[in-house]
Amino acid sequence: MGANSDHKVENLAANHGFTVSTARNADGSITICVGDVCGTVSSDHLTVPKINQLRAAWFRKQSKVGS
């Protein structure tokens, strides 16, 4: 992810109360966590779509907690 997209993700996370973390695995894949919801992608270009997917899952999980 480029520096500009990292900044946008951090701003979004700060505004909604979740954290986004990424880690490069030994096999080259990337593990991404949005709050406590995590997933893995095989390539950098898949990082932002996975963040969006995990963010939606995090919001769904939060809405169930508040119900």
Phi, psi and omega in degrees: 000141178282165182299322180295316180290326176300317180298318179297319179296316179298318178297316179299314181298316181297324182286341186241002173084019175237161177250149176244126176229148177229150176216136177274126180272164182302328181275003179095349178288168182237126174264131183237134175235133172245107189062235180256014178255121186236156176205169182231140175236159185268348187210152181304321185293348178266358185296309183296314176301323179292321176301316179298318179296314180292324178298316178298319178295321179297315179297319178299317180297318180294323180292329176287324179295321182281351183281000000 
